[in-house]
């Protein structure tokens, strides 16, 4: 992977924008299924309580993982700079 210099403010702005986008996707998915809890949605999708939610549950899990990865990068970069 190539390394390039980037201003801290630009990096933070890009990271925050991506996090906001992911959060909006998560919220839209929960709203679609009329859930307010990620954990409850995933549990109900897993045990078959909500039929045909398997693909959304997988997508939601991937979004959560990506959000966590970005938050870890943000925390690491904030500590360095």
SVG drawing of the C-alpha trace seen along z (x, -y; Angstrom):
<svg xmlns="http://www.w3.org/2000/svg" viewBox="-41 -21 45 41">
<polyline fill="none" stroke="black" stroke-width="0.4" points="0.0,0.0 1.3,-3.4 1.8,-6.1 1.1,-9.8 1.1,-12.9 -2.3,-14.2 -3.3,-17.2 -4.9,-16.0 -8.0,-18.1 -8.6,-16.6 -8.1,-13.1 -10.5,-13.7 -13.1,-15.2 -12.9,-12.3 -13.1,-9.8 -16.0,-11.5 -17.9,-11.7 -17.4,-8.0 -18.5,-7.2 -21.6,-9.3 -22.4,-7.5 -22.1,-4.1 -24.2,-5.2 -26.9,-6.5 -26.9,-3.1 -27.2,-1.2 -30.1,-3.5 -31.9,-3.1 -31.6,0.7 -33.0,0.7 -35.8,-1.6 -36.7,0.6 -37.3,3.5 -38.7,1.2 -36.0,1.9 -34.1,-0.5 -31.6,2.0 -28.8,3.5 -28.4,6.5 -32.1,7.3 -32.4,7.1 -29.4,9.4 -30.8,11.8 -34.3,11.9 -32.8,12.3 -30.5,15.1 -33.3,17.1 -35.7,16.7 -38.1,14.4 -37.9,11.9 -38.1,13.8 -36.1,12.8 -33.8,10.5 -30.7,12.7 -29.0,10.6 -29.7,7.3 -28.3,8.9 -25.1,9.8 -24.9,6.3 -25.5,4.8 -22.8,6.9 -20.3,5.8 -21.2,2.2 -20.7,2.5 -17.3,4.2 -16.3,1.4 -17.5,-1.3 -15.5,0.3 -12.4,0.5 -12.7,-3.2 -13.2,-4.2 -10.1,-2.3 -8.1,-4.1 -9.5,-7.4 -8.5,-6.7 -5.0,-5.6 -4.5,-8.6 -5.8,-11.0 -3.4,-9.6 -0.4,-10.0 -1.2,-13.5"/>
</svg>
